[in-house]
Amino acid sequence: MNTRKLALMFLLGCVFVPASQAQIKHIEMRVEGMT
Amino acid sequence: MKQHLGRQSGVQNVDVSLIDGKVDVTPKEDGQIDPAQLLKAVYDSGVSVTRMEVTARGKIVKDVDGNLALQVSPSQSFAIASNDLLKTIEPLADSRAVVTLRGELYRKPAGKKKAAASAPLKLLILEVQKKE
């Protein structure tokens, strides 16, 4: 049972860690001609 | 423009300040957003972008020519323009280290009424926020 849990955690880690490691967090733009 | 930007892929929220001429875009949780597409979307709505800044987390990689880039996803990376701050992260190239950078991705060239929105975006580092 513990082995299954560990395997599941490992798989979930592989799926979610890369997505949380790298990403664009915020974008700010300065614009002109906006009414 | 707010609605137009909000419809773009990967956009969670758009805040527009008419007084400051400032547009804040919050990406969705996965951070899969294309700044070039946003730039184009703003131009398409008849507004001119003078400056675009991003805060992004990713790995420093070297391309085939030896130039450094910030890789934010397996399919998305931004070439980094050379400045003093680049030297501080250069040793991290092609390592497992993850950095959070704030940088200027676009600035409207001086003297031009409208810049080419299709020009490749290059990241000029303004601040290294975190090295992990």
Backbone of each chain as nested JSON, in Angstrom:
{
  "chains": [
    {"id": "A", "residues": [
      {"number": 1, "name": "MET", "atoms": {"N": [0.833, -1.209, 0.0], "CA": [0.0, 0.0, 0.0], "C": [0.872, 1.266, 0.0]}},
      {"number": 2, "name": "ASN", "atoms": {"N": [1.881, 1.248, 0.878], "CA": [2.784, 2.398, 0.948], "C": [3.534, 2.61, -0.359]}},
      {"number": 3, "name": "THR", "atoms": {"N": [3.912, 1.504, -0.988], "CA": [4.638, 1.592, -2.259], "C": [3.744, 2.247, -3.317]}},
      {"number": 4, "name": "ARG", "atoms": {"N": [2.444, 1.842, -3.29], "CA": [1.495, 2.43, -4.246], "C": [1.367, 3.927, -4.031]}},
      {"number": 5, "name": "LYS", "atoms": {"N": [1.26, 4.304, -2.769], "CA": [1.127, 5.733, -2.453], "C": [2.352, 6.507, -2.912]}},
      {"number": 6, "name": "LEU", "atoms": {"N": [3.521, 5.926, -2.641], "CA": [4.769, 6.585, -3.047], "C": [4.845, 6.739, -4.56]}},
      {"number": 7, "name": "ALA", "atoms": {"N": [4.443, 5.666, -5.278], "CA": [4.481, 5.695, -6.739], "C": [3.537, 6.773, -7.266]}},
      {"number": 8, "name": "LEU", "atoms": {"N": [2.352, 6.863, -6.635], "CA": [1.369, 7.861, -7.053], "C": [1.89, 9.275, -6.812]}},
      {"number": 9, "name": "MET", "atoms": {"N": [2.516, 9.482, -5.637], "CA": [3.071, 10.797, -5.321], "C": [4.161, 11.178, -6.313]}},
      {"number": 10, "name": "PHE", "atoms": {"N": [4.991, 10.185, -6.685], "CA": [6.074, 10.428, -7.632], "C": [5.502, 10.864, -8.979]}},
      {"number": 11, "name": "LEU", "atoms": {"N": [4.464, 10.12, -9.429], "CA": [3.852, 10.443, -10.723], "C": [3.227, 11.837, -10.718]}},
      {"number": 12, "name": "LEU", "atoms": {"N": [2.507, 12.146, -9.64], "CA": [1.888, 13.473, -9.531], "C": [2.948, 14.564, -9.505]}},
      {"number": 13, "name": "GLY", "atoms": {"N": [4.035, 14.273, -8.821], "CA": [5.156, 15.22, -8.758], "C": [5.718, 15.508, -10.131]}},
      {"number": 14, "name": "CYS", "atoms": {"N": [5.872, 14.446, -10.933], "CA": [6.409, 14.607, -12.289], "C": [5.487, 15.469, -13.144]}},
      {"number": 15, "name": "VAL", "atoms": {"N": [4.167, 15.315, -12.922], "CA": [3.198, 16.048, -13.741], "C": [3.127, 17.505, -13.332]}},
      {"number": 16, "name": "PHE", "atoms": {"N": [3.07, 17.761, -12.022], "CA": [2.795, 19.127, -11.552], "C": [4.032, 19.989, -11.314]}},
      {"number": 17, "name": "VAL", "atoms": {"N": [5.155, 19.404, -10.965], "CA": [6.331, 20.218, -10.638], "C": [6.817, 21.081, -11.81]}},
      {"number": 18, "name": "PRO", "atoms": {"N": [6.938, 20.505, -13.054], "CA": [7.435, 21.362, -14.129], "C": [6.526, 22.555, -14.383]}},
      {"number": 19, "name": "ALA", "atoms": {"N": [5.198, 22.344, -14.257], "CA": [4.274, 23.45, -14.504], "C": [4.429, 24.54, -13.455]}},
      {"number": 20, "name": "SER", "atoms": {"N": [4.723, 24.162, -12.215], "CA": [4.841, 25.169, -11.162], "C": [6.225, 25.804, -11.148]}},
      {"number": 21, "name": "GLN", "atoms": {"N": [7.187, 25.16, -11.819], "CA": [8.555, 25.687, -11.792], "C": [8.738, 26.885, -12.705]}},
      {"number": 22, "name": "ALA", "atoms": {"N": [8.058, 26.875, -13.826], "CA": [8.306, 27.928, -14.802], "C": [7.006, 28.483, -15.333]}},
      {"number": 23, "name": "GLN", "atoms": {"N": [6.912, 29.774, -15.331], "CA": [5.722, 30.393, -15.899], "C": [5.838, 31.919, -15.893]}},
      {"number": 24, "name": "ILE", "atoms": {"N": [4.937, 32.535, -16.669], "CA": [4.835, 33.992, -16.638], "C": [3.86, 34.343, -15.513]}},
      {"number": 25, "name": "LYS", "atoms": {"N": [4.291, 35.209, -14.627], "CA": [3.483, 35.513, -13.444], "C": [2.656, 36.796, -13.595]}},
      {"number": 26, "name": "HIS", "atoms": {"N": [3.212, 37.727, -14.333], "CA": [2.509, 39.011, -14.442], "C": [2.991, 39.766, -15.675]}},
      {"number": 27, "name": "ILE", "atoms": {"N": [2.091, 40.497, -16.294], "CA": [2.454, 41.338, -17.441], "C": [1.869, 42.729, -17.218]}},
      {"number": 28, "name": "GLU", "atoms": {"N": [2.711, 43.723, -17.424], "CA": [2.245, 45.112, -17.278], "C": [2.568, 45.863, -18.56]}},
      {"number": 29, "name": "MET", "atoms": {"N": [1.579, 46.571, -19.074], "CA": [1.809, 47.337, -20.296], "C": [1.509, 48.816, -20.064]}},
      {"number": 30, "name": "ARG", "atoms": {"N": [2.315, 49.662, -20.676], "CA": [2.035, 51.097, -20.695], "C": [1.515, 51.397, -22.09]}},
      {"number": 31, "name": "VAL", "atoms": {"N": [0.378, 52.073, -22.148], "CA": [-0.228, 52.311, -23.453], "C": [-0.535, 53.792, -23.649]}},
      {"number": 32, "name": "GLU", "atoms": {"N": [-0.714, 54.183, -24.906], "CA": [-1.138, 55.557, -25.21], "C": [-2.232, 55.504, -26.274]}},
      {"number": 33, "name": "GLY", "atoms": {"N": [-3.064, 56.51, -26.253], "CA": [-4.164, 56.557, -27.21], "C": [-5.399, 55.842, -26.703]}},
      {"number": 34, "name": "MET", "atoms": {"N": [-5.427, 55.591, -25.376], "CA": [-6.56, 54.887, -24.792], "C": [-7.607, 55.921, -24.364]}},
      {"number": 35, "name": "THR", "atoms": {"N": [-8.868, 55.681, -24.724], "CA": [-9.924, 56.63, -24.336], "C": [-10.958, 55.945, -23.457]}}
    ]},
    {"id": "B", "residues": [
      {"number": 1, "name": "MET", "atoms": {"N": [-10.891, 47.311, -25.204], "CA": [-9.58, 46.653, -25.165], "C": [-9.537, 45.615, -24.051]}},
      {"number": 2, "name": "LYS", "atoms": {"N": [-10.154, 45.945, -22.899], "CA": [-10.159, 45.014, -21.768], "C": [-10.814, 43.687, -22.163]}},
      {"number": 3, "name": "GLN", "atoms": {"N": [-11.943, 43.801, -22.865], "CA": [-12.646, 42.588, -23.296], "C": [-11.824, 41.822, -24.315]}},
      {"number": 4, "name": "HIS", "atoms": {"N": [-11.198, 42.562, -25.227], "CA": [-10.397, 41.957, -26.28], "C": [-9.223, 41.181, -25.665]}},
      {"number": 5, "name": "LEU", "atoms": {"N": [-8.565, 41.803, -24.686], "CA": [-7.438, 41.134, -24.015], "C": [-7.916, 39.942, -23.195]}},
      {"number": 6, "name": "GLY", "atoms": {"N": [-9.061, 40.117, -22.541], "CA": [-9.596, 39.05, -21.699], "C": [-9.93, 37.799, -22.471]}},
      {"number": 7, "name": "ARG", "atoms": {"N": [-10.15, 37.944, -23.772], "CA": [-10.487, 36.794, -24.617], "C": [-9.245, 36.031, -25.071]}},
      {"number": 8, "name": "GLN", "atoms": {"N": [-8.071, 36.619, -24.862], "CA": [-6.834, 35.967, -25.327], "C": [-6.53, 34.733, -24.48]}},
      {"number": 9, "name": "SER", "atoms": {"N": [-5.919, 33.765, -25.129], "CA": [-5.599, 32.505, -24.455], "C": [-4.648, 32.727, -23.267]}},
      {"number": 10, "name": "GLY", "atoms": {"N": [-4.973, 32.125, -22.147], "CA": [-4.096, 32.173, -20.971], "C": [-4.314, 33.37, -20.064]}},
      {"number": 11, "name": "VAL", "atoms": {"N": [-5.262, 34.248, -20.421], "CA": [-5.499, 35.453, -19.611], "C": [-6.567, 35.177, -18.552]}},
      {"number": 12, "name": "GLN", "atoms": {"N": [-6.223, 35.461, -17.301], "CA": [-7.197, 35.276, -16.227], "C": [-7.921, 36.587, -15.905]}},
      {"number": 13, "name": "ASN", "atoms": {"N": [-7.125, 37.676, -15.817], "CA": [-7.72, 38.95, -15.426], "C": [-6.98, 40.122, -16.092]}},
      {"number": 14, "name": "VAL", "atoms": {"N": [-7.738, 41.159, -16.43], "CA": [-7.145, 42.371, -17.024], "C": [-7.612, 43.581, -16.221]}},
      {"number": 15, "name": "ASP", "atoms": {"N": [-6.67, 44.389, -15.783], "CA": [-6.992, 45.634, -15.088], "C": [-6.492, 46.801, -15.93]}},
      {"number": 16, "name": "VAL", "atoms": {"N": [-7.368, 47.732, -16.217], "CA": [-6.98, 48.882, -17.04], "C": [-7.118, 50.154, -16.209]}},
      {"number": 17, "name": "SER", "atoms": {"N": [-6.056, 50.944, -16.168], "CA": [-6.109, 52.241, -15.497], "C": [-6.007, 53.333, -16.558]}},
      {"number": 18, "name": "LEU", "atoms": {"N": [-7.123, 54.006, -16.803], "CA": [-7.15, 55.053, -17.84], "C": [-6.261, 56.225, -17.455]}},
      {"number": 19, "name": "ILE", "atoms": {"N": [-6.214, 56.55, -16.165], "CA": [-5.437, 57.708, -15.7], "C": [-3.939, 57.49, -15.935]}},
      {"number": 20, "name": "ASP", "atoms": {"N": [-3.448, 56.298, -15.556], "CA": [-2.013, 56.015, -15.693], "C": [-1.634, 55.501, -17.083]}},
      {"number": 21, "name": "GLY", "atoms": {"N": [-2.617, 55.1, -17.864], "CA": [-2.324, 54.464, -19.143], "C": [-1.649, 53.116, -18.925]}},
      {"number": 22, "name": "LYS", "atoms": {"N": [-2.13, 52.423, -17.896], "CA": [-1.487, 51.168, -17.489], "C": [-2.456, 49.998, -17.627]}},
      {"number": 23, "name": "VAL", "atoms": {"N": [-1.945, 48.9, -18.164], "CA": [-2.755, 47.69, -18.301], "C": [-2.04, 46.547, -17.594]}},
      {"number": 24, "name": "ASP", "atoms": {"N": [-2.706, 45.959, -16.605], "CA": [-2.137, 44.821, -15.879], "C": [-2.832, 43.546, -16.309]}},
      {"number": 25, "name": "VAL", "atoms": {"N": [-2.035, 42.564, -16.692], "CA": [-2.61, 41.289, -17.113], "C": [-2.146, 40.192, -16.158]}},
      {"number": 26, "name": "THR", "atoms": {"N": [-3.101, 39.487, -15.589], "CA": [-2.771, 38.349, -14.724], "C": [-3.008, 37.072, -15.522]}},
      {"number": 27, "name": "PRO", "atoms": {"N": [-1.953, 36.276, -15.723], "CA": [-2.143, 35.026, -16.46], "C": [-2.87, 33.984, -15.617]}},
      {"number": 28, "name": "LYS", "atoms": {"N": [-3.394, 32.973, -16.284], "CA": [-4.016, 31.856, -15.575], "C": [-2.95, 31.103, -14.793]}},
      {"number": 29, "name": "GLU", "atoms": {"N": [-3.399, 30.21, -13.917], "CA": [-2.511, 29.45, -13.021], "C": [-1.338, 28.796, -13.749]}},
      {"number": 30, "name": "ASP", "atoms": {"N": [-1.598, 28.242, -14.923], "CA": [-0.532, 27.51, -15.631], "C": [0.486, 28.457, -16.275]}},
      {"number": 31, "name": "GLY", "atoms": {"N": [0.188, 29.745, -16.324], "CA": [1.14, 30.721, -16.857], "C": [1.38, 30.609, -18.349]}},
      {"number": 32, "name": "GLN", "atoms": {"N": [0.528, 29.858, -19.042], "CA": [0.705, 29.673, -20.483], "C": [0.058, 30.835, -21.235]}},
      {"number": 33, "name": "ILE", "atoms": {"N": [0.848, 31.869, -21.429], "CA": [0.342, 33.082, -22.069], "C": [1.401, 33.592, -23.036]}},
      {"number": 34, "name": "ASP", "atoms": {"N": [0.957, 34.182, -24.136], "CA": [1.916, 34.637, -25.137], "C": [1.948, 36.173, -25.169]}},
      {"number": 35, "name": "PRO", "atoms": {"N": [3.008, 36.801, -24.642], "CA": [3.08, 38.264, -24.613], "C": [2.986, 38.894, -26.003]}},
      {"number": 36, "name": "ALA", "atoms": {"N": [3.53, 38.236, -27.018], "CA": [3.477, 38.779, -28.38], "C": [2.033, 38.845, -28.864]}},
      {"number": 37, "name": "GLN", "atoms": {"N": [1.262, 37.844, -28.467], "CA": [-0.148, 37.805, -28.845], "C": [-0.918, 38.944, -28.151]}},
      {"number": 38, "name": "LEU", "atoms": {"N": [-0.549, 39.222, -26.907], "CA": [-1.19, 40.318, -26.161], "C": [-0.87, 41.662, -26.8]}},
      {"number": 39, "name": "LEU", "atoms": {"N": [0.395, 41.807, -27.182], "CA": [0.851, 43.037, -27.824], "C": [0.037, 43.296, -29.101]}},
      {"number": 40, "name": "LYS", "atoms": {"N": [-0.13, 42.236, -29.865], "CA": [-0.894, 42.333, -31.11], "C": [-2.363, 42.661, -30.809]}},
      {"number": 41, "name": "ALA", "atoms": {"N": [-2.897, 42.033, -29.764], "CA": [-4.305, 42.249, -29.41], "C": [-4.541, 43.713, -29.022]}},
      {"number": 42, "name": "VAL", "atoms": {"N": [-3.574, 44.311, -28.327], "CA": [-3.713, 45.712, -27.93], "C": [-3.683, 46.609, -29.17]}},
      {"number": 43, "name": "TYR", "atoms": {"N": [-2.723, 46.339, -30.065], "CA": [-2.631, 47.129, -31.302], "C": [-3.909, 46.99, -32.125]}},
      {"number": 44, "name": "ASP", "atoms": {"N": [-4.446, 45.766, -32.155], "CA": [-5.665, 45.525, -32.937], "C": [-6.854, 46.3, -32.384]}},
      {"number": 45, "name": "SER", "atoms": {"N": [-6.794, 46.625, -31.086], "CA": [-7.908, 47.378, -30.517], "C": [-7.673, 48.892, -30.649]}},
      {"number": 46, "name": "GLY", "atoms": {"N": [-6.652, 49.268, -31.407], "CA": [-6.436, 50.676, -31.747], "C": [-5.629, 51.463, -30.733]}},
      {"number": 47, "name": "VAL", "atoms": {"N": [-4.945, 50.774, -29.82], "CA": [-4.156, 51.447, -28.79], "C": [-2.683, 51.106, -29.028]}},
      {"number": 48, "name": "SER", "atoms": {"N": [-1.821, 52.075, -28.716], "CA": [-0.397, 51.88, -28.952], "C": [0.317, 51.514, -27.638]}},
      {"number": 49, "name": "VAL", "atoms": {"N": [1.078, 50.435, -27.66], "CA": [1.827, 50.01, -26.476], "C": [3.185, 50.707, -26.49]}},
      {"number": 50, "name": "THR", "atoms": {"N": [3.539, 51.384, -25.4], "CA": [4.838, 52.042, -25.349], "C": [5.864, 51.158, -24.616]}},
      {"number": 51, "name": "ARG", "atoms": {"N": [5.367, 50.3, -23.728], "CA": [6.291, 49.504, -22.916], "C": [5.57, 48.277, -22.382]}},
      {"number": 52, "name": "MET", "atoms": {"N": [6.279, 47.165, -22.352], "CA": [5.697, 45.954, -21.768], "C": [6.714, 45.318, -20.815]}},
      {"number": 53, "name": "GLU", "atoms": {"N": [6.258, 45.086, -19.603], "CA": [7.118, 44.459, -18.593], "C": [6.532, 43.131, -18.176]}},
      {"number": 54, "name": "VAL", "atoms": {"N": [7.389, 42.142, -17.959], "CA": [6.878, 40.848, -17.482], "C": [7.645, 40.406, -16.234]}},
      {"number": 55, "name": "THR", "atoms": {"N": [6.952, 39.662, -15.407], "CA": [7.602, 38.96, -14.312], "C": [7.417, 37.486, -14.623]}},
      {"number": 56, "name": "ALA", "atoms": {"N": [8.529, 36.776, -14.736], "CA": [8.441, 35.379, -15.15], "C": [9.446, 34.52, -14.389]}},
      {"number": 57, "name": "ARG", "atoms": {"N": [9.081, 33.26, -14.264], "CA": [9.899, 32.294, -13.542], "C": [10.306, 31.213, -14.542]}},
      {"number": 58, "name": "GLY", "atoms": {"N": [11.577, 30.899, -14.591], "CA": [11.999, 29.871, -15.531], "C": [13.475, 29.544, -15.402]}},
      {"number": 59, "name": "LYS", "atoms": {"N": [13.954, 28.78, -16.373], "CA": [15.359, 28.364, -16.364], "C": [16.148, 29.16, -17.397]}},
      {"number": 60, "name": "ILE", "atoms": {"N": [17.405, 29.364, -17.071], "CA": [18.277, 30.063, -18.013], "C": [18.905, 29.01, -18.925]}},
      {"number": 61, "name": "VAL", "atoms": {"N": [18.693, 29.189, -20.212], "CA": [19.229, 28.23, -21.179], "C": [20.079, 28.963, -22.22]}},
      {"number": 62, "name": "LYS", "atoms": {"N": [20.954, 28.178, -22.869], "CA": [21.795, 28.743, -23.928], "C": [21.304, 28.209, -25.27]}},
      {"number": 63, "name": "ASP", "atoms": {"N": [21.124, 29.099, -26.246], "CA": [20.697, 28.598, -27.554], "C": [21.916, 28.161, -28.363]}},
      {"number": 64, "name": "VAL", "atoms": {"N": [21.683, 27.721, -29.592], "CA": [22.769, 27.169, -30.412], "C": [23.892, 28.173, -30.67]}},
      {"number": 65, "name": "ASP", "atoms": {"N": [23.539, 29.459, -30.653], "CA": [24.551, 30.499, -30.886], "C": [25.244, 30.944, -29.595]}},
      {"number": 66, "name": "GLY", "atoms": {"N": [24.848, 30.317, -28.469], "CA": [25.467, 30.673, -27.189], "C": [24.789, 31.837, -26.49]}},
      {"number": 67, "name": "ASN", "atoms": {"N": [23.68, 32.328, -27.068], "CA": [22.945, 33.431, -26.435], "C": [22.036, 32.875, -25.327]}},
      {"number": 68, "name": "LEU", "atoms": {"N": [21.878, 33.673, -24.268], "CA": [21.063, 33.209, -23.145], "C": [19.587, 33.54, -23.355]}},
      {"number": 69, "name": "ALA", "atoms": {"N": [18.752, 32.635, -22.826], "CA": [17.309, 32.842, -22.921], "C": [16.659, 32.358, -21.635]}},
      {"number": 70, "name": "LEU", "atoms": {"N": [15.495, 32.933, -21.331], "CA": [14.709, 32.486, -20.182], "C": [13.637, 31.54, -20.721]}},
      {"number": 71, "name": "GLN", "atoms": {"N": [13.729, 30.289, -20.292], "CA": [12.744, 29.303, -20.752], "C": [11.627, 29.204, -19.715]}},
      {"number": 72, "name": "VAL", "atoms": {"N": [10.431, 29.623, -20.108], "CA": [9.306, 29.609, -19.167], "C": [8.418, 28.385, -19.355]}},
      {"number": 73, "name": "SER", "atoms": {"N": [8.56, 27.71, -20.474], "CA": [7.85, 26.443, -20.688], "C": [8.627, 25.7, -21.764]}},
      {"number": 74, "name": "PRO", "atoms": {"N": [8.363, 24.389, -21.938], "CA": [9.13, 23.648, -22.951], "C": [9.029, 24.272, -24.34]}},
      {"number": 75, "name": "SER", "atoms": {"N": [7.935, 24.991, -24.604], "CA": [7.756, 25.539, -25.951], "C": [7.894, 27.059, -26.007]}},
      {"number": 76, "name": "GLN", "atoms": {"N": [8.245, 27.674, -24.867], "CA": [8.302, 29.145, -24.86], "C": [9.544, 29.646, -24.137]}},
      {"number": 77, "name": "SER", "atoms": {"N": [10.323, 30.45, -24.842], "CA": [11.493, 31.064, -24.202], "C": [11.712, 32.45, -24.799]}},
      {"number": 78, "name": "PHE", "atoms": {"N": [12.4, 33.293, -24.02], "CA": [12.646, 34.664, -24.459], "C": [14.148, 34.92, -24.452]}},
      {"number": 79, "name": "ALA", "atoms": {"N": [14.663, 35.38, -25.566], "CA": [16.08, 35.758, -25.631], "C": [16.315, 36.897, -24.655]}},
      {"number": 80, "name": "ILE", "atoms": {"N": [17.471, 36.877, -23.968], "CA": [17.761, 37.915, -22.978], "C": [18.761, 38.91, -23.551]}},
      {"number": 81, "name": "ALA", "atoms": {"N": [18.4, 40.194, -23.46], "CA": [19.297, 41.248, -23.94], "C": [20.456, 41.41, -22.951]}},
      {"number": 82, "name": "SER", "atoms": {"N": [21.589, 41.788, -23.479], "CA": [22.788, 41.894, -22.641], "C": [22.762, 43.155, -21.772]}},
      {"number": 83, "name": "ASN", "atoms": {"N": [22.971, 42.955, -20.476], "CA": [23.202, 44.079, -19.55], "C": [23.954, 43.545, -18.32]}},
      {"number": 84, "name": "ASP", "atoms": {"N": [24.181, 44.412, -17.33], "CA": [24.962, 43.991, -16.154], "C": [24.273, 42.877, -15.367]}},
      {"number": 85, "name": "LEU", "atoms": {"N": [22.944, 42.928, -15.302], "CA": [22.215, 41.909, -14.543], "C": [22.309, 40.527, -15.194]}},
      {"number": 86, "name": "LEU", "atoms": {"N": [22.498, 40.53, -16.496], "CA": [22.627, 39.246, -17.196], "C": [23.842, 38.479, -16.676]}},
      {"number": 87, "name": "LYS", "atoms": {"N": [24.915, 39.231, -16.361], "CA": [26.145, 38.586, -15.872], "C": [25.907, 37.844, -14.555]}},
      {"number": 88, "name": "THR", "atoms": {"N": [24.96, 38.344, -13.742], "CA": [24.719, 37.705, -12.442], "C": [24.001, 36.367, -12.579]}},
      {"number": 89, "name": "ILE", "atoms": {"N": [23.301, 36.176, -13.686], "CA": [22.593, 34.906, -13.85], "C": [23.253, 33.988, -14.886]}},
      {"number": 90, "name": "GLU", "atoms": {"N": [24.293, 34.509, -15.538], "CA": [24.981, 33.734, -16.567], "C": [25.487, 32.373, -16.058]}},
      {"number": 91, "name": "PRO", "atoms": {"N": [26.033, 32.322, -14.817], "CA": [26.52, 31.021, -14.331], "C": [25.424, 29.955, -14.18]}},
      {"number": 92, "name": "LEU", "atoms": {"N": [24.166, 30.397, -14.175], "CA": [23.057, 29.45, -13.997], "C": [22.618, 28.799, -15.31]}},
      {"number": 93, "name": "ALA", "atoms": {"N": [23.243, 29.215, -16.415], "CA": [22.837, 28.71, -17.725], "C": [22.929, 27.195, -17.795]}},
      {"number": 94, "name": "ASP", "atoms": {"N": [21.867, 26.597, -18.308], "CA": [21.762, 25.148, -18.498], "C": [21.889, 24.351, -17.205]}},
      {"number": 95, "name": "SER", "atoms": {"N": [21.635, 25.013, -16.067], "CA": [21.61, 24.282, -14.794], "C": [20.142, 24.02, -14.428]}},
      {"number": 96, "name": "ARG", "atoms": {"N": [19.936, 23.383, -13.274], "CA": [18.56, 23.104, -12.855], "C": [17.955, 24.274, -12.078]}},
      {"number": 97, "name": "ALA", "atoms": {"N": [18.758, 25.311, -11.876], "CA": [18.29, 26.462, -11.087], "C": [17.121, 27.174, -11.783]}},
      {"number": 98, "name": "VAL", "atoms": {"N": [16.187, 27.628, -10.959], "CA": [15.032, 28.367, -11.474], "C": [15.13, 29.807, -10.957]}},
      {"number": 99, "name": "VAL", "atoms": {"N": [14.927, 30.76, -11.854], "CA": [15.021, 32.168, -11.439], "C": [13.704, 32.895, -11.727]}},
      {"number": 100, "name": "THR", "atoms": {"N": [13.442, 33.892, -10.902], "CA": [12.292, 34.767, -11.158], "C": [12.839, 36.126, -11.551]}},
      {"number": 101, "name": "LEU", "atoms": {"N": [12.461, 36.565, -12.746], "CA": [12.99, 37.819, -13.283], "C": [11.866, 38.791, -13.593]}},
      {"number": 102, "name": "ARG", "atoms": {"N": [12.165, 40.069, -13.39], "CA": [11.271, 41.114, -13.894], "C": [12.038, 41.817, -14.998]}},
      {"number": 103, "name": "GLY", "atoms": {"N": [11.434, 41.949, -16.127], "CA": [12.174, 42.553, -17.227], "C": [11.283, 43.228, -18.247]}},
      {"number": 104, "name": "GLU", "atoms": {"N": [11.929, 44.043, -19.057], "CA": [11.211, 44.749, -20.117], "C": [11.275, 43.902, -21.38]}},
      {"number": 105, "name": "LEU", "atoms": {"N": [10.097, 43.573, -21.878], "CA": [10.031, 42.704, -23.05], "C": [9.833, 43.491, -24.341]}},
      {"number": 106, "name": "TYR", "atoms": {"N": [9.337, 44.706, -24.184], "CA": [9.082, 45.523, -25.365], "C": [9.114, 46.997, -25.002]}},
      {"number": 107, "name": "ARG", "atoms": {"N": [9.711, 47.799, -25.842], "CA": [9.647, 49.261, -25.705], "C": [9.483, 49.848, -27.101]}},
      {"number": 108, "name": "LYS", "atoms": {"N": [8.545, 50.739, -27.209], "CA": [8.289, 51.366, -28.515], "C": [9.499, 52.193, -28.917]}},
      {"number": 109, "name": "PRO", "atoms": {"N": [10.045, 51.952, -30.105], "CA": [11.217, 52.714, -30.518], "C": [10.908, 54.206, -30.596]}},
      {"number": 110, "name": "ALA", "atoms": {"N": [11.858, 55.025, -30.183], "CA": [11.668, 56.473, -30.179], "C": [11.497, 56.992, -31.602]}},
      {"number": 111, "name": "GLY", "atoms": {"N": [10.587, 57.937, -31.741], "CA": [10.422, 58.592, -33.036], "C": [9.469, 57.9, -33.979]}},
      {"number": 112, "name": "LYS", "atoms": {"N": [9.059, 56.678, -33.621], "CA": [8.137, 55.977, -34.518], "C": [6.73, 56.098, -33.962]}},
      {"number": 113, "name": "LYS", "atoms": {"N": [5.784, 56.347, -34.865], "CA": [4.401, 56.47, -34.42], "C": [3.87, 55.105, -34.006]}},
      {"number": 114, "name": "LYS", "atoms": {"N": [4.203, 54.115, -34.783], "CA": [3.726, 52.775, -34.472], "C": [4.844, 51.775, -34.767]}},
      {"number": 115, "name": "ALA", "atoms": {"N": [5.192, 50.973, -33.776], "CA": [6.266, 50.003, -33.973], "C": [5.704, 48.714, -34.539]}},
      {"number": 116, "name": "ALA", "atoms": {"N": [6.594, 47.942, -35.153], "CA": [6.17, 46.647, -35.673], "C": [5.905, 45.704, -34.508]}},
      {"number": 117, "name": "ALA", "atoms": {"N": [4.661, 45.32, -34.345], "CA": [4.298, 44.45, -33.224], "C": [4.802, 43.028, -33.426]}},
      {"number": 118, "name": "SER", "atoms": {"N": [5.219, 42.741, -34.666], "CA": [5.642, 41.369, -34.943], "C": [7.14, 41.163, -34.687]}},
      {"number": 119, "name": "ALA", "atoms": {"N": [7.853, 42.223, -34.31], "CA": [9.294, 42.101, -34.054], "C": [9.53, 41.126, -32.896]}},
      {"number": 120, "name": "PRO", "atoms": {"N": [10.62, 40.304, -32.981], "CA": [10.859, 39.344, -31.901], "C": [11.083, 40.046, -30.563]}},
      {"number": 121, "name": "LEU", "atoms": {"N": [10.497, 39.503, -29.513], "CA": [10.594, 40.128, -28.201], "C": [11.865, 39.67, -27.499]}},
      {"number": 122, "name": "LYS", "atoms": {"N": [12.583, 40.625, -26.919], "CA": [13.809, 40.331, -26.197], "C": [13.677, 40.856, -24.777]}},
      {"number": 123, "name": "LEU", "atoms": {"N": [14.093, 40.053, -23.827], "CA": [13.907, 40.416, -22.425], "C": [15.123, 41.175, -21.894]}},
      {"number": 124, "name": "LEU", "atoms": {"N": [14.88, 42.414, -21.464], "CA": [15.933, 43.202, -20.82], "C": [15.694, 43.111, -19.313]}},
      {"number": 125, "name": "ILE", "atoms": {"N": [16.599, 42.445, -18.606], "CA": [16.38, 42.201, -17.173], "C": [16.452, 43.503, -16.387]}},
      {"number": 126, "name": "LEU", "atoms": {"N": [15.419, 43.746, -15.569], "CA": [15.391, 44.928, -14.701], "C": [15.666, 44.538, -13.252]}},
      {"number": 127, "name": "GLU", "atoms": {"N": [15.313, 43.304, -12.919], "CA": [15.473, 42.858, -11.534], "C": [15.51, 41.328, -11.481]}},
      {"number": 128, "name": "VAL", "atoms": {"N": [16.47, 40.814, -10.727], "CA": [16.493, 39.36, -10.466], "C": [15.838, 39.186, -9.101]}},
      {"number": 129, "name": "GLN", "atoms": {"N": [14.628, 38.651, -9.093], "CA": [13.863, 38.597, -7.831], "C": [14.211, 37.386, -6.983]}},
      {"number": 130, "name": "LYS", "atoms": {"N": [14.535, 36.293, -7.617], "CA": [14.748, 35.062, -6.857], "C": [15.594, 34.072, -7.65]}},
      {"number": 131, "name": "LYS", "atoms": {"N": [16.513, 33.429, -6.933], "CA": [17.262, 32.317, -7.553], "C": [17.001, 31.094, -6.677]}},
      {"number": 132, "name": "GLU", "atoms": {"N": [16.562, 30.003, -7.296], "CA": [16.247, 28.793, -6.507], "C": [17.045, 27.613, -7.018]}}
    ]}
  ]
}
